[in-house]
Amino acid sequence: MEYVNYEYYVEAYLLGKQPAIPETTFRYYEKQAEKEINRMTFDRVKEMKEAPEEVKDCVCDIAEILCKAEQYGGSDAPGPLASYGNDGETGTYDLSRSIYTEEGKHKKIKEIIEKHLGNTGLMYLGVY
């Protein structure tokens, strides 16, 4: 089941903002986001006939992070400026808190899932 289509992403999620993900690659990032959500919800969303709005928004949010992280491969990732030299205009960035590194990306994805799905019961580990 496809949780979100590009039309939902542009019209319902972005509400007129410029898309960060081109239509040609949206399905790839949407599928990657689905995997992250399924892992954190113990595949509960897979069992639903249609994904609720909270899940759809979560997929869009994660898909954007994944797309941006791929654009900024490793050392090109933006982060807080650690040092700057005006002798040739150089700068180094502190990537320890960047969401575009592997560690930062996984931490941000977990935060996004908790933000969107934390009160839905989908992340509940216990027995119903």
C-alpha positions in Angstrom: 0.0 0.0 0.0 1.3 3.4 -0.9 0.8 5.6 2.1 1.0 9.0 0.3 1.0 10.1 -3.3 2.6 13.2 -4.8 -0.7 15.0 -5.0 -1.2 14.7 -1.3 2.4 15.8 -0.7 2.0 19.0 -2.7 -1.6 20.0 -1.9 -2.4 18.7 1.6 1.0 18.6 3.2 2.8 21.6 1.7 -0.3 23.8 1.3 1.3 25.9 -1.5 4.9 25.8 -0.4 7.6 24.9 -3.0 8.2 21.1 -3.0 11.6 19.9 -1.8 11.2 16.6 -3.6 10.7 16.4 -7.4 7.7 14.3 -8.6 10.1 12.0 -10.4 11.8 10.8 -7.2 9.0 11.2 -4.7 8.0 7.5 -4.8 11.5 6.5 -3.8 11.7 8.7 -0.8 8.1 7.9 0.2 8.9 4.2 0.2 12.0 4.8 2.4 9.9 6.8 4.8 7.3 4.0 4.9 10.1 1.6 6.0 11.1 3.9 8.9 7.5 4.3 10.0 6.8 0.5 9.8 9.9 -0.2 11.9 8.8 2.2 14.6 5.1 1.2 14.6 5.7 -2.6 14.4 4.0 -2.7 11.0 0.7 -1.6 12.4 0.1 0.9 9.5 0.6 -1.9 7.0 -2.5 -3.6 8.4 -4.7 -0.5 7.8 -6.9 -0.1 4.7 -5.8 3.5 4.4 -3.1 5.5 6.2 -4.5 8.2 8.5 -3.6 11.8 8.0 -1.0 11.7 10.8 0.8 8.9 9.0 0.6 10.7 5.7 2.1 13.9 7.1 4.8 11.9 8.9 5.7 10.2 5.6 6.0 13.5 3.8 8.1 15.0 6.7 10.5 12.0 6.7 10.7 11.9 2.9 11.9 15.5 2.8 14.6 14.8 5.4 15.8 11.8 3.4 15.9 13.8 0.1 17.8 16.7 1.7 20.2 14.3 3.4 21.0 12.6 0.1 21.6 16.0 -1.5 24.2 17.0 1.2 26.4 13.9 1.2 28.5 13.8 4.3 31.0 16.7 4.5 28.8 19.0 2.4 26.1 18.9 5.0 25.2 22.2 6.6 25.6 22.7 10.2 26.6 25.4 12.7 29.6 27.4 11.6 32.6 26.2 13.7 35.3 28.5 12.3 35.7 31.1 9.6 38.6 32.6 7.9 38.4 35.6 5.6 41.8 35.0 4.1 40.4 33.2 1.0 36.8 32.9 2.5 37.0 29.5 4.2 34.7 28.1 6.8 34.3 24.8 8.6 31.1 23.5 10.0 30.3 21.5 13.2 28.5 18.5 11.8 28.1 16.8 15.2 24.5 18.3 15.4 23.7 18.3 11.7 20.6 16.3 10.7 22.2 15.5 7.4 24.8 13.0 8.8 23.8 9.4 9.3 23.5 9.7 13.0 21.7 13.0 12.9 19.4 11.8 10.2 18.3 8.8 12.2 17.8 10.9 15.3 15.7 13.4 13.4 13.6 10.7 11.8 12.8 9.3 15.3 11.8 12.8 16.5 9.5 13.2 13.5 7.8 9.9 14.0 7.3 10.6 17.7 5.9 14.1 16.9 3.4 12.8 14.3 2.5 9.4 15.8 3.3 9.7 19.5 -0.4 10.1 20.5 -1.9 7.7 18.0 -1.2 4.4 19.8 0.7 3.1 16.7 4.0 3.2 18.6 2.6 1.4 21.7 4.8 -1.6 22.6 2.5 -3.3 25.0 -0.5 -5.5 24.5 -3.9 -4.1 23.8 
